């Protein structure tokens, strides 16, 4: 029978039985089995009870070496590597030309060699010849060209604005020509999943045709997604023969976990202390950061009435004092229950981090000295500092649905008060924060595997834009960022990225302009079957649930 139809009927019967079973069984027991003791009726009852028990399982492990994962998000719109899925988990279904390893060094994947021309405009990439798509078709250079040129022509998650053209020199050689030198092109090479030539159609979103370690088998309207190991995969063979993804709500997912029907359950930190028999809590580091984004220019009002900037947070001494006062260790321990790591800049945990840009932190004395040196004084002895008639006071907004952001905002307000700064935490709906953050600090979530995202955060060409409204400008930082893009190697680009943060004179770090106060990376927590061995993993992407699909490639069953 067709797998998708079977799953449909299984789900239908399960819900019917769940609704009716209690009343039916009560009626049979009280009116059939107990009164007469008829053996035939008793036998029928027992058979019926067994039937109910089987269907009530809800999750059927119908294949050996299967791992079942509950996914408690429902915002996935297909599996196309060129759109949303590419930014979530392309490595599961798709191959990429290059890749980031566990330490975020650039390594080969489909490509076994790449070379950059002396003028830095031409990338010549040699690809392996032993890779096949899941449908059996050989993967060649034309597929790579089609993937990149299609991705460059549509609005998606990846910046390919630097790409002029891609050409297949032969079946195993692709030549990319850029409009300008730009080392950030290495990121698309390491993240864009290759699809077959001329394959982009409405069905592609539902049936991904990649060449990665797992292939798509069936989906029940994205509620139960079945993946099977690709036995022809050219890389390390997957440990699990089959992966079943159950896209469900949190309550049902917990019920499955309590019944022992799933192997991996993403769990909010707030519920991670609950004990589920047969599982253990696993905490995996992620790039999901919480930070305070500050407006960096003095307050102005446009002719249309729009407000930009903030007279308090535009003073660098205010930002540095807050940055220095925050005790990140206490935030991680108290708010995250230890499931996180303190952070001090945009690149903690990555090779392009620059620790030299940090100030002494968690010390209010240092913060008070910074403020006093900048002329902030408590003139009216109310505990709040003033300068030039301006009180050191502002509202810190946070997404009202984000409990962690709320807790961190309150913690920051309590610490800031110790150094004479009054912060008023206030939650608002997310759709209101986009305008508020032009003239108010906002507690935000941010994080990326893309080393070149730092450029987007801090280059002055992006200042005041919808995604980067702080109005940050520093010509020396701009020069460093342009040096990142003009680098001849990824190693040279990493060195330039470090100097963007602190070059000995200035930068975007605590010691420099401190445009953002970074607080913590939030770990992803999972209830994991005790029989599973958790492999080594790089920092997971933002979000909960889907990122584990990349981590799981290194997991296995206990022998």
N, C-alpha and C positions, 0 to 999 in steps of 0.2 A: 504494500500500500504506500502511496506517496507520503513522504515524511511530514510535509507541511499539513496535509489533510489529517494525518494521524494525530499530530500535535493539537490541531484545532478541536477534534472530537474529545481528546483527553482533557483539555482545558474545560470544554463545555460540560462533560460528564462530572468533572471534579466539582464545579461550582453547583451543579444540580444536587449532587450528593451532599455537599456541605450544607446546603439549605434544608434538605428534607431528611437527612439520615437520622437525626435525633428523634423526630416525631415518628418516623416509620419504625425504627427499632423499638421505641417505647410501645407502639401499638402491637407489634408482633410479639414482644416478650409478654405483655400483659394479657393479650387476647388469643394467642396461638400456642406459644410454648408452655407457659406456666399452667393454664387451666387444665388441659387435657393430657399432657405428657405423650402426645402422639409422636411416634418415632419418625414418621415420614415428614411431619411438619417441623419437627426439631432439626432434622437434617437440612431441610430447605432453609431454615433460619440460619444455620451455621454457614451454609454456602453463601447466602446473601451477605452475612456479616463479613466473611472473608473478601467478597467482592468489594464491599464498601471500604474495607481496610486497604486493599490494593490501590483503589482509585484515590483514596484520601491522601496517599503519599505526596501527590502534587508534583514531585520531581522524580523522574525515573532515570536511573543510571543504567542505560541500556547498552553500554559499550565499555569494554575493559579499558583501564588506564585513562579514565575520564576525570577531569577536574571541573567542578561546578562553582561558578563565581556569581554572587549576587551583585548586581549593579543597581544602585539606588538613584540613578539619574535618568531622566527621560528626554533629554534635550538633543539627542543625536538625530541628525537628518541624513541618514545614508552613510555610505562608506567610501565615497569618492576621495581619492588622495589629493585631488586638486582643490577641494573645498574644505568643509569643516573637519572631516575625519583626518585629513593630512596634518592638522595641528594637534590632534589628540593621540593617534596611535598608528601611524603609517607603517611602523616596523612590523606590525603583526601580519598584515596581508601583503605588504609591498617591500620591494628592494629599493635601495637608494644607491646613487653612484658612490658616495662616500658616507661616512657615519661618524658619530661621536662615541668613543668608548666610555667605560665606566668613570674614567677620570677626565672626560671631555677633551681628550686629544683627538685629532682628526685621523681616521684610519680608512682603509679601502673597504668597499663593499662590492658592488657590481664592477666598479672600476678597479683595475690593478695598477694603473699608472695615470698620473696627470701632470701636465707641464704648462707653465705660464710663460708667455713670450716676453722678451726684454721690455717691450713697450707696455706690458701688463694689460693688453687688450684682448689677447687670444689665449683661450684655455683649450688645450688638446687633451682629450680624455680617452684612454684605451679601456674597453670593457671586456669582461670575460665572455667566453663563448659557450659555456656549459649551463647557462641559466635558461629556464623555460617558465612561461606563464602557467598558471594553474590549469588552463585549458589545453596545455600541451604545446602551444606555439613557442617557437624559439624567440628569445628576446635579443634584439639587435639594435644597432645605432639608430635606425629609423624610429623605433619606439621611443627612444630617449629624446630625439628631436621633436617628435609629436607631443610628448609629455611637456617639455619645457616651453615650446612655442604656444601650446594651448594654455598652459598656466599663465604665461605672460600676457595673454589676450583677455583674460577674465579677472574680475575682482575676486580676490581670495585672501587667504591667510598669509601669503608669502610675498615679499617684495622682490620683484624681478624687473624693476624699472631700469636697471643698468644693462639688461640684455638686449643687444641689437638683433642677433640671429643665432640659430643653431643649425648646423649642417652635418649630414652623415658623409664622412670622407670615404669610408668603406663600412662593411658590416660590423666591425668592431672598433671603429674610431669616430668620435664625435668632436666637432670643432665648434666651440662657443666664441662668438665675437661680442665684446662689450662696447657700449657707447662711450665709456670712460673707465679708467682704472678703478677697480673697486673690489678689494679683498673680501668684502661681505658677500660676494657671490658664492663663496665657499659654503655658506649656510644653506642655500637652496640645493647645492650639490649633495649636502649631507642629510637633507630632510625631505626632499620631494620624491614621493613614491612613483616609480615608473609604471605606466599603463600601456597596453597594446596600442599600436597605431590605429587611428580611426575608430576607437572604441568608445568615445564619449557619447553616450545616449542616455535616455531616461532610465534604462535598466541598470546602468553602471552604478548608480547610487545604492541599489539594493544588492547587486551581485558583483562584488569587487573582483576584478581580474588582475591580480598581481602576481608576483613571483616570490613572495616572502615565505616565512616558515609555516604559516597556517593558511588554509584555504576555506572559503565560505561554503557551507553545506546547505543550511536551511535557516529560515527565520519565520517565526510566527508573529507577524506584524511588529517586529522589533521587541517582542516580549520574551521570547526564548530564541537565542541565536546560537547555532551549532557550528563550530569550527573543527576542522580536521587537519592533522599534521600533513605537511607537504613532503612526501617521501622523496621527491626529486629536488628538494632544496639543496643548493650548492654549499651552504654554510653548515654550522653545527646543527645536527638533527634535533628537533624538539623533543623534550622529555615526555610530554603528554601526547597521547594519540588523539585525544579529543578534548576540546574545551567547550563547555556549555555556559553561556552568559544568560542569566535570568535578570531581565530588566523589570524591577518591581519596586513597590514603595517600601519605605523603611520598616514599617510595622510587619509586613509580610516577610521581609527579608530576615528580621529577627526571629520570626516564628520558624522559618526554615532552619535557621542556625540552631535554635533550641531543640529542634527535632533531628538534628544531625544530617540534614539533607543537602547541605552545601558545604564547600570546602574553604571558601574565602568570602568574607563579608566585610566590605568597607564600613567602618563604624565611626560616628562622630566622637571627637575627643571627650565630649561631655558624657558619653555613655560607655567609654572605653573601660571603666572600672567594673562593669557588670561581668559576672562569671558565666560563661557558656560551656557546659560540659563537653569534653572532647576537643576543645579548641584552646589556643593560647593567643595572647595579644601580641601582635607584631607591629612595630613602629618603623616606618620607612621615611627617611628625610625627603623633603620636597623643596621646590623653588617658590612655594606659595608664601610670599612675604606680607607682613603687615608693616606699614610705614605711614608717617605723617608727611603729606605733600603741602608745602607752604607757598602762598603767593609771595613773590619776591620783589615787587615794585610798590612804591607808595600808592595810597588810595587815590584814584581819579574817577570822575564821573563823566561819561560821554554825553554828547548832545542828545542821544536817544535815551538817556537815563541809565544806561548800563554802567555797572560799577566794576572796576578792575583794580586789583592790588589791595594791600593792607598796610597801614602805617606802623603797626607793631612788628609783624613778621618780616617786613622788608629790611629790618635792622638785623644784620648778620650776627650781632652779638646775642640777640634773643634766640636765634636758631641754634647757635653753637652752645649756649648755656643749657638749653633744653636737651640737646644731643648729649652733652657731657653728663648731665644729671641723671639720665635714665639708667636704671639698673636692669639690664636685660636678663641677667640670670634670675632675678626675682620674678620677672614677667613670665619667663619660660616655666619656672617651677610652679608659680602660683596660679597662673591663668591657663597654661597649656598642660599642666600636670606633668611636666618634664618631656612632653612630646613635641619637641621643637629645639631650635638652636638660636642663640643670640646672634644678631647680625649688626653690622656697623656700616655697610655700604651696599651698592647695587650688585656686587659680584661675590659675596661670601660663598665659599664652597666651590668656586670655579678657579681654574688656573689664571684667569685674568684679574683676580682680586689684588688689591694693593693695600696690605695692612699698615704701611707706613703713613697712610692718611688718617689714622685714628687718633683721637685725643684720649686722655685719661677719662674714663667713663665711670658713672655710678658714684661720683663724688660731688656733693653739693658745694663744697668749699671752692673747687675749681670753677664751677658755674658762677658762683657769687663774685669771684674775682674777675671773670670775663665781663659780667654785667657792670661792675663798679668801674672797670677800666674804660668802658664805653659811655660812662656818664649816667647810668641808670641809678636813681636814688629813691629811697622811701621818704619823701619830703613831709607827708602828713602822718607818718607813723601808723598807717593802717595795714602794714605788711605787704602792700603792693607797690612795686617800683614805678617811678615816673621819669619822663625825660622830655624836655621841650613841650610840657603841657600835655603829653600823651601818657596814658596809663598802660602799664604792661598787662593788658587784658584782651582776650579774644575768645571767640567760640570755636570749638573743635567739633566738626561734624563727622558723623560716621553712619554707615548703612544701618538703619534701625533693625533690620532682620539679621544682622551679623552680631551674635552674642560675643564672640571673641574680640571684634573691633570695639564694641561697647566697653568691655572689661578693660581693654588696653587704654582706651580714651580716659576712663576714670582713673586708672593707675597713673597715667601721664599727668593728669590734672592734680592729683595728690602730691606727686613729686615736684611739679612745677611750683606749687604754692610754697614749698619749703625754700625756694630761691627767690620768691617775690613776684612770681608770674601767675596771674589768675587765668586759668583755662576753664571754660564752661563747656562740658561735653553735651552734645545734643544729637539724637538720632533723627534721621530723615529718610524717606524713601529714596532708593538708588537713583530714580529718574530725576530727582531734584538736585542731586549732588553735582551734576555736570555744570550747572550754572553757578552754584554756591562756591565751588572750588576756585573760581576766578578771583574771589576776594576774601575767602576764608580758608584756613587750614582744614584738611580732610584726612581722616584715617582711612587708608585705602589698601586694597589687596593688589599685589603686582608680582610678577615673576616670569622669567623666560629662560629657556635653554639657549637662546640666541645671543651670542656674545656681542653682536652689533646693535642690540636693542638699546644699549647704553648711549649710542649715537643719537637715537631717536629721542631719548629722554632729555638730552642736554645740549644738543646743537641749537644755536640761536635761530636757525631757519625754521625750526618747529615751534618756537616760542609763541605762546598764545593760541595754539591750535586746540582743537576739541579734546584731544587726548593728552596734551602737554600744556596746560594753561598757566604754568607758574611764571612765565615771562623771564626765564633764566637766560642771561647773556654774559658770556665771558669769552673774549676774543682769543685768549691763549688756549682755552679749552676747545674752542672751534678749530684752532690750528692743529691740536692734538688729534681731534676726531677726524679731520681731513687726512692726517697722517696715518690713521688706522686704515682708511679705505685705500690709500695709495701704497700700502705695504706690499712688498714682493713675496712675502711668505706669511703663513698663518702665525708662526712664531713671532715674527716682527710685529704683526698686528696685535698680538697679545701684549707685547711690551708697550705699545702705544696706548692700548686700552688701560693699562695700569697707570700710565702717566696722565690720562684723562682724569683719573681719580685724585692723583697727587703727583706732581712733577718736581717737588721740592720748593715750589713757590706758591702754586695755587692748584685748584682742582675742584671736583664735585664732592669730595669727601668731608668728614667732620673737620679736619684740619684746614680745609679750603673754604668753600662758600656754603657748605652745609645746606643745600637747597631742599633736602629731604632728610628726615630723621628716620632711619631704619631701625626696626625693633627686633623682629624675630622671623625666622623661617618656621612654618608650621609643618610638623610631620604628618604623614598620612597613617592612620591606624586601622588595623584589620584584625578580625577574628579569623584565625587560620587553623585548619585541621591539624591536629597533633602529628599526623602521619606525613605531613608535608615538610620538606626541607627547604627553607628560604635561602635562595642563593644571593650572591652579592648583587648590589643594585646601585645604579647611579641615582642622583637626586631626581625624584619623580616630577612630572609636569604639574602645573596647577590643576585644581579640581579634585574631586574625590571619586573613586570608583574606576573610571576608565584608565587613569595612569598606571594601574597595576598590570595592565595588559602588556606593557613593555617590561616591567619588572619580572613578570612570570616566566619569561623566556629563560631565566637562569634558575628556576625552581625545579624540584623533582620530588618523587615519593621516596620515603625512607626505604632502604634496601632490607 
